[in-house]
Amino acid sequence: MTLNALFGFDMFVVGRIDYQEKASRFATQQMEHVWRGAKSPTSTGTGYDGRDVFTHVLDPIQFYSYPPGFNFEGDKSTWITSTNVEARAAQFAAFCRKKSAGYATESLLVPFGSDFQYTNATTNYVNMDKLMTHMNT
């Protein structure tokens, strides 16, 4: 982490860690933490020099994929419409509550996408906008 801090990073997202470590961190709400870097090679003295990086570990429920049922590419039955927006918002809120159990902070990172997906940005953004607009009203 010291190199990341030297490059100016103050935040870092980690996806892959040991499954037991991830389960333990999720159970104890330690999926986000401050990673204290080693002494910088350019620093003087023998003490710690403040190279901290806020670190977020992706949860074991979603990882970095779409939230379950919210992959808007391909299957039009997943799209947000005026007739299903309330039910879909409730479904998304329930997912977020379950996911937030592993984090102590009030902010929650919810990735939308996955490897070799997310090829239709318009469809994705239109549906996410409908969902977020309804949830924010």
Phi, psi and omega in degrees: 000337181300318179298317178301317179295320179295330177279358176099001178287137173240359177219152184209137177248128181247132178259312187253114170224168180308136184298326179289321177297317180296316179297318179295315179296319180296317182294334183250015180054044179241034179285346174238137182201166175264120179271114182274116182285165177285170177303132180294141178296341181262356183278159177253159179089185185247353185270177178291140185250016172082025180272074181264145176229122175293128186238132179244124177261128178295139188287161179282350182281313186248326187061239179240022180271181172297151169299145181306126179086004183239028172274103188276001180271133176089279186283107183292346179291345178272350185293152179272127179233171179295336181274338182244000187299322181294314179294320180292323177295320178295321178296316180293319179297319178297319177299315181296322177297317179296316181294322185291347181300336182268001185237140181271342183274167180274344179268144183227125176275120179237096179292146172238108180142182179188178178300136175057025175235193179063044181269346180242084185299320182300311180301315180296310183294321179299315180291318178296320178297317178299316181296310182292323178299315179294319182291333181271000179266000000 
